[in-house]
Amino acid sequence: MKSQSSKGSPAIPAGEGIGLSIVKRLCELLDASLELETAAGEGTTFRVVLPRVYPDAAPADAPPPA
C-alpha cells in the first residue's frame, strides 16, 4: 500500500488515485459542480453541489410513466 505524508504529519494510506475522476464524471452526468478549498496545514475540502431541481424531472408525487 502506498502512503502520503507531509512535514509533521504521520503517513496516510493512499488510494488508487481514481476517486476524484469518478466524482468529476458523476458531477458532469448530474449537472452538479465540484468545489475545492485548500488551506495550508489544514487540508482540502471537496464539495459537490447538486441542482435542487432538474428541468425535465417529474414531480415527486407524479404517477410513474406507463
PDB file of N, CA, C and O in Angstrom:
ATOM      1  N   MET A   1       0.847  -1.184   0.000  1.00  0.00           N
ATOM      2  CA  MET A   1       0.000   0.000   0.000  1.00  0.00           C
ATOM      3  C   MET A   1       0.888   1.240   0.000  1.00  0.00           C
ATOM      4  O   MET A   1       1.852   1.324   0.760  1.00  0.00           O
ATOM      5  N   LYS A   2       0.558   2.188  -0.848  1.00  0.00           N
ATOM      6  CA  LYS A   2       1.292   3.444  -0.903  1.00  0.00           C
ATOM      7  C   LYS A   2       0.859   4.329   0.255  1.00  0.00           C
ATOM      8  O   LYS A   2      -0.219   4.142   0.817  1.00  0.00           O
ATOM      9  N   SER A   3       1.700   5.292   0.610  1.00  0.00           N
ATOM     10  CA  SER A   3       1.283   6.247   1.631  1.00  0.00           C
ATOM     11  C   SER A   3       1.743   7.635   1.248  1.00  0.00           C
ATOM     12  O   SER A   3       2.715   7.807   0.512  1.00  0.00           O
ATOM     13  N   GLN A   4       1.027   8.621   1.759  1.00  0.00           N
ATOM     14  CA  GLN A   4       1.359  10.011   1.530  1.00  0.00           C
ATOM     15  C   GLN A   4       1.699  10.618   2.881  1.00  0.00           C
ATOM     16  O   GLN A   4       1.097  10.259   3.892  1.00  0.00           O
ATOM     17  N   SER A   5       2.641  11.516   2.906  1.00  0.00           N
ATOM     18  CA  SER A   5       2.915  12.213   4.152  1.00  0.00           C
ATOM     19  C   SER A   5       3.424  13.599   3.835  1.00  0.00           C
ATOM     20  O   SER A   5       3.974  13.849   2.762  1.00  0.00           O
ATOM     21  N   SER A   6       3.233  14.488   4.775  1.00  0.00           N
ATOM     22  CA  SER A   6       3.778  15.827   4.659  1.00  0.00           C
ATOM     23  C   SER A   6       4.515  16.125   5.945  1.00  0.00           C
ATOM     24  O   SER A   6       4.374  15.390   6.922  1.00  0.00           O
ATOM     25  N   LYS A   7       5.299  17.186   5.963  1.00  0.00           N
ATOM     26  CA  LYS A   7       6.082  17.506   7.148  1.00  0.00           C
ATOM     27  C   LYS A   7       5.209  17.570   8.390  1.00  0.00           C
ATOM     28  O   LYS A   7       4.183  18.249   8.408  1.00  0.00           O
ATOM     29  N   GLY A   8       5.626  16.860   9.420  1.00  0.00           N
ATOM     30  CA  GLY A   8       4.934  16.943  10.695  1.00  0.00           C
ATOM     31  C   GLY A   8       3.669  16.125  10.808  1.00  0.00           C
ATOM     32  O   GLY A   8       3.007  16.176  11.844  1.00  0.00           O
ATOM     33  N   SER A   9       3.304  15.369   9.778  1.00  0.00           N
ATOM     34  CA  SER A   9       2.100  14.550   9.889  1.00  0.00           C
ATOM     35  C   SER A   9       2.462  13.098   9.630  1.00  0.00           C
ATOM     36  O   SER A   9       3.394  12.811   8.878  1.00  0.00           O
ATOM     37  N   PRO A  10       1.726  12.178  10.252  1.00  0.00           N
ATOM     38  CA  PRO A  10       2.013  10.757  10.042  1.00  0.00           C
ATOM     39  C   PRO A  10       1.650  10.337   8.621  1.00  0.00           C
ATOM     40  O   PRO A  10       0.896  11.023   7.930  1.00  0.00           O
ATOM     41  N   ALA A  11       2.192   9.214   8.202  1.00  0.00           N
ATOM     42  CA  ALA A  11       1.882   8.682   6.870  1.00  0.00           C
ATOM     43  C   ALA A  11       0.406   8.340   6.779  1.00  0.00           C
ATOM     44  O   ALA A  11      -0.160   7.755   7.703  1.00  0.00           O
ATOM     45  N   ILE A  12      -0.212   8.702   5.676  1.00  0.00           N
ATOM     46  CA  ILE A  12      -1.622   8.431   5.425  1.00  0.00           C
ATOM     47  C   ILE A  12      -1.698   7.459   4.264  1.00  0.00           C
ATOM     48  O   ILE A  12      -1.107   7.708   3.213  1.00  0.00           O
ATOM     49  N   PRO A  13      -2.421   6.341   4.433  1.00  0.00           N
ATOM     50  CA  PRO A  13      -2.529   5.405   3.315  1.00  0.00           C
ATOM     51  C   PRO A  13      -3.130   6.088   2.094  1.00  0.00           C
ATOM     52  O   PRO A  13      -4.113   6.822   2.204  1.00  0.00           O
ATOM     53  N   ALA A  14      -2.540   5.843   0.939  1.00  0.00           N
ATOM     54  CA  ALA A  14      -3.023   6.444  -0.302  1.00  0.00           C
ATOM     55  C   ALA A  14      -3.929   5.468  -1.027  1.00  0.00           C
ATOM     56  O   ALA A  14      -3.772   4.253  -0.907  1.00  0.00           O
ATOM     57  N   GLY A  15      -4.874   6.006  -1.778  1.00  0.00           N
ATOM     58  CA  GLY A  15      -5.766   5.173  -2.577  1.00  0.00           C
ATOM     59  C   GLY A  15      -5.165   4.924  -3.943  1.00  0.00           C
ATOM     60  O   GLY A  15      -3.956   5.049  -4.141  1.00  0.00           O
ATOM     61  N   GLU A  16      -6.006   4.576  -4.863  1.00  0.00           N
ATOM     62  CA  GLU A  16      -5.567   4.292  -6.219  1.00  0.00           C
ATOM     63  C   GLU A  16      -5.521   5.537  -7.094  1.00  0.00           C
ATOM     64  O   GLU A  16      -5.008   5.487  -8.212  1.00  0.00           O
ATOM     65  N   GLY A  17      -6.051   6.654  -6.601  1.00  0.00           N
ATOM     66  CA  GLY A  17      -5.971   7.894  -7.349  1.00  0.00           C
ATOM     67  C   GLY A  17      -7.056   8.077  -8.397  1.00  0.00           C
ATOM     68  O   GLY A  17      -6.936   8.963  -9.244  1.00  0.00           O
ATOM     69  N   ILE A  18      -8.110   7.270  -8.370  1.00  0.00           N
ATOM     70  CA  ILE A  18      -9.171   7.411  -9.377  1.00  0.00           C
ATOM     71  C   ILE A  18     -10.450   8.023  -8.809  1.00  0.00           C
ATOM     72  O   ILE A  18     -11.362   8.343  -9.572  1.00  0.00           O
ATOM     73  N   GLY A  19     -10.537   8.191  -7.504  1.00  0.00           N
ATOM     74  CA  GLY A  19     -11.758   8.673  -6.870  1.00  0.00           C
ATOM     75  C   GLY A  19     -12.214  10.019  -7.380  1.00  0.00           C
ATOM     76  O   GLY A  19     -13.394  10.198  -7.682  1.00  0.00           O
ATOM     77  N   LEU A  20     -11.299  10.971  -7.481  1.00  0.00           N
ATOM     78  CA  LEU A  20     -11.681  12.314  -7.905  1.00  0.00           C
ATOM     79  C   LEU A  20     -12.144  12.326  -9.361  1.00  0.00           C
ATOM     80  O   LEU A  20     -13.044  13.091  -9.708  1.00  0.00           O
ATOM     81  N   SER A  21     -11.558  11.508 -10.204  1.00  0.00           N
ATOM     82  CA  SER A  21     -12.004  11.464 -11.601  1.00  0.00           C
ATOM     83  C   SER A  21     -13.414  10.872 -11.700  1.00  0.00           C
ATOM     84  O   SER A  21     -14.198  11.280 -12.557  1.00  0.00           O
ATOM     85  N   ILE A  22     -13.737   9.914 -10.830  1.00  0.00           N
ATOM     86  CA  ILE A  22     -15.091   9.358 -10.809  1.00  0.00           C
ATOM     87  C   ILE A  22     -16.080  10.410 -10.337  1.00  0.00           C
ATOM     88  O   ILE A  22     -17.155  10.559 -10.918  1.00  0.00           O
ATOM     89  N   VAL A  23     -15.722  11.147  -9.280  1.00  0.00           N
ATOM     90  CA  VAL A  23     -16.592  12.208  -8.775  1.00  0.00           C
ATOM     91  C   VAL A  23     -16.800  13.273  -9.846  1.00  0.00           C
ATOM     92  O   VAL A  23     -17.919  13.752 -10.031  1.00  0.00           O
ATOM     93  N   LYS A  24     -15.740  13.646 -10.549  1.00  0.00           N
ATOM     94  CA  LYS A  24     -15.846  14.652 -11.607  1.00  0.00           C
ATOM     95  C   LYS A  24     -16.816  14.191 -12.691  1.00  0.00           C
ATOM     96  O   LYS A  24     -17.649  14.973 -13.149  1.00  0.00           O
ATOM     97  N   ARG A  25     -16.717  12.947 -13.097  1.00  0.00           N
ATOM     98  CA  ARG A  25     -17.601  12.407 -14.139  1.00  0.00           C
ATOM     99  C   ARG A  25     -19.052  12.366 -13.656  1.00  0.00           C
ATOM    100  O   ARG A  25     -19.965  12.699 -14.411  1.00  0.00           O
ATOM    101  N   LEU A  26     -19.267  11.961 -12.408  1.00  0.00           N
ATOM    102  CA  LEU A  26     -20.622  11.960 -11.863  1.00  0.00           C
ATOM    103  C   LEU A  26     -21.201  13.372 -11.824  1.00  0.00           C
ATOM    104  O   LEU A  26     -22.384  13.570 -12.103  1.00  0.00           O
ATOM    105  N   CYS A  27     -20.371  14.346 -11.481  1.00  0.00           N
ATOM    106  CA  CYS A  27     -20.828  15.737 -11.478  1.00  0.00           C
ATOM    107  C   CYS A  27     -21.258  16.166 -12.877  1.00  0.00           C
ATOM    108  O   CYS A  27     -22.264  16.859 -13.035  1.00  0.00           O
ATOM    109  N   GLU A  28     -20.503  15.758 -13.885  1.00  0.00           N
ATOM    110  CA  GLU A  28     -20.873  16.087 -15.262  1.00  0.00           C
ATOM    111  C   GLU A  28     -22.211  15.449 -15.627  1.00  0.00           C
ATOM    112  O   GLU A  28     -23.056  16.101 -16.241  1.00  0.00           O
ATOM    113  N   LEU A  29     -22.412  14.197 -15.263  1.00  0.00           N
ATOM    114  CA  LEU A  29     -23.646  13.485 -15.592  1.00  0.00           C
ATOM    115  C   LEU A  29     -24.855  14.052 -14.852  1.00  0.00           C
ATOM    116  O   LEU A  29     -25.965  14.053 -15.385  1.00  0.00           O
ATOM    117  N   LEU A  30     -24.644  14.533 -13.624  1.00  0.00           N
ATOM    118  CA  LEU A  30     -25.747  15.025 -12.793  1.00  0.00           C
ATOM    119  C   LEU A  30     -25.908  16.534 -12.837  1.00  0.00           C
ATOM    120  O   LEU A  30     -26.701  17.095 -12.080  1.00  0.00           O
ATOM    121  N   ASP A  31     -25.167  17.196 -13.710  1.00  0.00           N
ATOM    122  CA  ASP A  31     -25.212  18.657 -13.815  1.00  0.00           C
ATOM    123  C   ASP A  31     -24.903  19.314 -12.470  1.00  0.00           C
ATOM    124  O   ASP A  31     -25.527  20.304 -12.090  1.00  0.00           O
ATOM    125  N   ALA A  32     -23.933  18.748 -11.763  1.00  0.00           N
ATOM    126  CA  ALA A  32     -23.503  19.258 -10.460  1.00  0.00           C
ATOM    127  C   ALA A  32     -22.175  19.981 -10.619  1.00  0.00           C
ATOM    128  O   ALA A  32     -21.523  19.885 -11.658  1.00  0.00           O
ATOM    129  N   SER A  33     -21.785  20.699  -9.585  1.00  0.00           N
ATOM    130  CA  SER A  33     -20.479  21.348  -9.613  1.00  0.00           C
ATOM    131  C   SER A  33     -19.616  20.787  -8.497  1.00  0.00           C
ATOM    132  O   SER A  33     -20.123  20.327  -7.474  1.00  0.00           O
ATOM    133  N   LEU A  34     -18.328  20.828  -8.701  1.00  0.00           N
ATOM    134  CA  LEU A  34     -17.351  20.347  -7.735  1.00  0.00           C
ATOM    135  C   LEU A  34     -16.533  21.539  -7.279  1.00  0.00           C
ATOM    136  O   LEU A  34     -15.890  22.202  -8.093  1.00  0.00           O
ATOM    137  N   GLU A  35     -16.553  21.815  -5.983  1.00  0.00           N
ATOM    138  CA  GLU A  35     -15.819  22.950  -5.434  1.00  0.00           C
ATOM    139  C   GLU A  35     -14.710  22.428  -4.529  1.00  0.00           C
ATOM    140  O   GLU A  35     -14.896  21.452  -3.802  1.00  0.00           O
ATOM    141  N   LEU A  36     -13.561  23.084  -4.581  1.00  0.00           N
ATOM    142  CA  LEU A  36     -12.413  22.706  -3.763  1.00  0.00           C
ATOM    143  C   LEU A  36     -11.930  23.899  -2.973  1.00  0.00           C
ATOM    144  O   LEU A  36     -11.857  25.011  -3.496  1.00  0.00           O
ATOM    145  N   GLU A  37     -11.598  23.671  -1.708  1.00  0.00           N
ATOM    146  CA  GLU A  37     -10.978  24.701  -0.876  1.00  0.00           C
ATOM    147  C   GLU A  37      -9.774  24.075  -0.206  1.00  0.00           C
ATOM    148  O   GLU A  37      -9.884  23.006   0.394  1.00  0.00           O
ATOM    149  N   THR A  38      -8.619  24.728  -0.299  1.00  0.00           N
ATOM    150  CA  THR A  38      -7.404  24.223   0.308  1.00  0.00           C
ATOM    151  C   THR A  38      -6.830  25.264   1.241  1.00  0.00           C
ATOM    152  O   THR A  38      -6.721  26.436   0.883  1.00  0.00           O
ATOM    153  N   ALA A  39      -6.463  24.838   2.435  1.00  0.00           N
ATOM    154  CA  ALA A  39      -5.816  25.712   3.407  1.00  0.00           C
ATOM    155  C   ALA A  39      -4.539  25.026   3.871  1.00  0.00           C
ATOM    156  O   ALA A  39      -4.573  23.888   4.339  1.00  0.00           O
ATOM    157  N   ALA A  40      -3.421  25.717   3.741  1.00  0.00           N
ATOM    158  CA  ALA A  40      -2.130  25.154   4.134  1.00  0.00           C
ATOM    159  C   ALA A  40      -2.164  24.722   5.596  1.00  0.00           C
ATOM    160  O   ALA A  40      -2.585  25.481   6.469  1.00  0.00           O
ATOM    161  N   GLY A  41      -1.726  23.519   5.847  1.00  0.00           N
ATOM    162  CA  GLY A  41      -1.685  22.995   7.201  1.00  0.00           C
ATOM    163  C   GLY A  41      -3.011  22.491   7.725  1.00  0.00           C
ATOM    164  O   GLY A  41      -3.059  21.911   8.810  1.00  0.00           O
ATOM    165  N   GLU A  42      -4.100  22.698   6.978  1.00  0.00           N
ATOM    166  CA  GLU A  42      -5.423  22.260   7.424  1.00  0.00           C
ATOM    167  C   GLU A  42      -6.002  21.171   6.539  1.00  0.00           C
ATOM    168  O   GLU A  42      -6.738  20.309   7.020  1.00  0.00           O
ATOM    169  N   GLY A  43      -5.683  21.197   5.262  1.00  0.00           N
ATOM    170  CA  GLY A  43      -6.198  20.178   4.355  1.00  0.00           C
ATOM    171  C   GLY A  43      -7.069  20.761   3.265  1.00  0.00           C
ATOM    172  O   GLY A  43      -7.106  21.973   3.056  1.00  0.00           O
ATOM    173  N   THR A  44      -7.765  19.885   2.579  1.00  0.00           N
ATOM    174  CA  THR A  44      -8.601  20.273   1.443  1.00  0.00           C
ATOM    175  C   THR A  44     -10.029  19.808   1.672  1.00  0.00           C
ATOM    176  O   THR A  44     -10.261  18.692   2.137  1.00  0.00           O
ATOM    177  N   THR A  45     -10.985  20.671   1.342  1.00  0.00           N
ATOM    178  CA  THR A  45     -12.405  20.335   1.410  1.00  0.00           C
ATOM    179  C   THR A  45     -12.928  20.217  -0.008  1.00  0.00           C
ATOM    180  O   THR A  45     -12.743  21.119  -0.825  1.00  0.00           O
ATOM    181  N   PHE A  46     -13.583  19.101  -0.298  1.00  0.00           N
ATOM    182  CA  PHE A  46     -14.221  18.864  -1.583  1.00  0.00           C
ATOM    183  C   PHE A  46     -15.720  18.954  -1.365  1.00  0.00           C
ATOM    184  O   PHE A  46     -16.258  18.302  -0.469  1.00  0.00           O
ATOM    185  N   ARG A  47     -16.396  19.751  -2.169  1.00  0.00           N
ATOM    186  CA  ARG A  47     -17.843  19.938  -2.014  1.00  0.00           C
ATOM    187  C   ARG A  47     -18.512  19.684  -3.355  1.00  0.00           C
ATOM    188  O   ARG A  47     -18.130  20.267  -4.370  1.00  0.00           O
ATOM    189  N   VAL A  48     -19.520  18.801  -3.355  1.00  0.00           N
ATOM    190  CA  VAL A  48     -20.317  18.540  -4.548  1.00  0.00           C
ATOM    191  C   VAL A  48     -21.645  19.259  -4.360  1.00  0.00           C
ATOM    192  O   VAL A  48     -22.339  19.038  -3.368  1.00  0.00           O
ATOM    193  N   VAL A  49     -22.000  20.122  -5.313  1.00  0.00           N
ATOM    194  CA  VAL A  49     -23.242  20.888  -5.243  1.00  0.00           C
ATOM    195  C   VAL A  49     -24.159  20.384  -6.346  1.00  0.00           C
ATOM    196  O   VAL A  49     -23.876  20.528  -7.535  1.00  0.00           O
ATOM    197  N   LEU A  50     -25.275  19.784  -5.913  1.00  0.00           N
ATOM    198  CA  LEU A  50     -26.263  19.238  -6.846  1.00  0.00           C
ATOM    199  C   LEU A  50     -27.366  20.256  -7.080  1.00  0.00           C
ATOM    200  O   LEU A  50     -27.684  21.039  -6.185  1.00  0.00           O
ATOM    201  N   PRO A  51     -27.958  20.256  -8.280  1.00  0.00           N
ATOM    202  CA  PRO A  51     -29.083  21.164  -8.530  1.00  0.00           C
ATOM    203  C   PRO A  51     -30.273  20.766  -7.663  1.00  0.00           C
ATOM    204  O   PRO A  51     -30.496  19.582  -7.408  1.00  0.00           O
ATOM    205  N   ARG A  52     -31.027  21.749  -7.218  1.00  0.00           N
ATOM    206  CA  ARG A  52     -32.225  21.452  -6.413  1.00  0.00           C
ATOM    207  C   ARG A  52     -33.296  20.783  -7.265  1.00  0.00           C
ATOM    208  O   ARG A  52     -34.004  19.893  -6.796  1.00  0.00           O
ATOM    209  N   VAL A  53     -33.413  21.212  -8.511  1.00  0.00           N
ATOM    210  CA  VAL A  53     -34.435  20.690  -9.420  1.00  0.00           C
ATOM    211  C   VAL A  53     -33.794  20.456 -10.777  1.00  0.00           C
ATOM    212  O   VAL A  53     -33.011  21.275 -11.259  1.00  0.00           O
ATOM    213  N   TYR A  54     -34.129  19.350 -11.375  1.00  0.00           N
ATOM    214  CA  TYR A  54     -33.704  19.083 -12.738  1.00  0.00           C
ATOM    215  C   TYR A  54     -34.840  19.503 -13.657  1.00  0.00           C
ATOM    216  O   TYR A  54     -35.991  19.160 -13.387  1.00  0.00           O
ATOM    217  N   PRO A  55     -34.561  20.232 -14.735  1.00  0.00           N
ATOM    218  CA  PRO A  55     -35.602  20.778 -15.599  1.00  0.00           C
ATOM    219  C   PRO A  55     -36.591  19.747 -16.130  1.00  0.00           C
ATOM    220  O   PRO A  55     -37.782  20.044 -16.217  1.00  0.00           O
ATOM    221  N   ASP A  56     -36.146  18.556 -16.483  1.00  0.00           N
ATOM    222  CA  ASP A  56     -37.051  17.570 -17.081  1.00  0.00           C
ATOM    223  C   ASP A  56     -37.516  16.508 -16.086  1.00  0.00           C
ATOM    224  O   ASP A  56     -38.043  15.474 -16.496  1.00  0.00           O
ATOM    225  N   ALA A  57     -37.330  16.742 -14.797  1.00  0.00           N
ATOM    226  CA  ALA A  57     -37.730  15.765 -13.786  1.00  0.00           C
ATOM    227  C   ALA A  57     -39.220  15.878 -13.485  1.00  0.00           C
ATOM    228  O   ALA A  57     -39.777  16.974 -13.441  1.00  0.00           O
ATOM    229  N   ALA A  58     -39.847  14.739 -13.280  1.00  0.00           N
ATOM    230  CA  ALA A  58     -41.263  14.714 -12.913  1.00  0.00           C
ATOM    231  C   ALA A  58     -41.388  15.056 -11.431  1.00  0.00           C
ATOM    232  O   ALA A  58     -40.475  14.771 -10.656  1.00  0.00           O
ATOM    233  N   PRO A  59     -42.497  15.660 -11.028  1.00  0.00           N
ATOM    234  CA  PRO A  59     -42.708  15.934  -9.599  1.00  0.00           C
ATOM    235  C   PRO A  59     -42.710  14.645  -8.793  1.00  0.00           C
ATOM    236  O   PRO A  59     -43.066  13.588  -9.315  1.00  0.00           O
ATOM    237  N   ALA A  60     -42.318  14.722  -7.530  1.00  0.00           N
ATOM    238  CA  ALA A  60     -42.208  13.544  -6.679  1.00  0.00           C
ATOM    239  C   ALA A  60     -43.545  12.812  -6.528  1.00  0.00           C
ATOM    240  O   ALA A  60     -43.561  11.593  -6.358  1.00  0.00           O
ATOM    241  N   ASP A  61     -44.656  13.535  -6.587  1.00  0.00           N
ATOM    242  CA  ASP A  61     -45.963  12.897  -6.409  1.00  0.00           C
ATOM    243  C   ASP A  61     -46.621  12.475  -7.730  1.00  0.00           C
ATOM    244  O   ASP A  61     -47.778  12.057  -7.738  1.00  0.00           O
ATOM    245  N   ALA A  62     -45.893  12.583  -8.834  1.00  0.00           N
ATOM    246  CA  ALA A  62     -46.437  12.198 -10.135  1.00  0.00           C
ATOM    247  C   ALA A  62     -46.482  10.680 -10.248  1.00  0.00           C
ATOM    248  O   ALA A  62     -45.602   9.996  -9.724  1.00  0.00           O
ATOM    249  N   PRO A  63     -47.500  10.141 -10.927  1.00  0.00           N
ATOM    250  CA  PRO A  63     -47.547   8.675 -11.118  1.00  0.00           C
ATOM    251  C   PRO A  63     -46.434   8.242 -12.052  1.00  0.00           C
ATOM    252  O   PRO A  63     -45.989   9.027 -12.889  1.00  0.00           O
ATOM    253  N   PRO A  64     -45.974   6.994 -11.922  1.00  0.00           N
ATOM    254  CA  PRO A  64     -44.904   6.514 -12.801  1.00  0.00           C
ATOM    255  C   PRO A  64     -45.352   6.484 -14.250  1.00  0.00           C
ATOM    256  O   PRO A  64     -46.539   6.308 -14.523  1.00  0.00           O
ATOM    257  N   PRO A  65     -44.426   6.651 -15.187  1.00  0.00           N
ATOM    258  CA  PRO A  65     -44.802   6.620 -16.614  1.00  0.00           C
ATOM    259  C   PRO A  65     -45.330   5.243 -17.004  1.00  0.00           C
ATOM    260  O   PRO A  65     -44.908   4.227 -16.451  1.00  0.00           O
ATOM    261  N   ALA A  66     -46.247   5.220 -17.949  1.00  0.00           N
ATOM    262  CA  ALA A  66     -46.864   3.949 -18.389  1.00  0.00           C
ATOM    263  C   ALA A  66     -46.003   3.223 -19.369  1.00  0.00           C
ATOM    264  O   ALA A  66     -46.373   2.145 -19.835  1.00  0.00           O
TER     265      ALA A  66
END
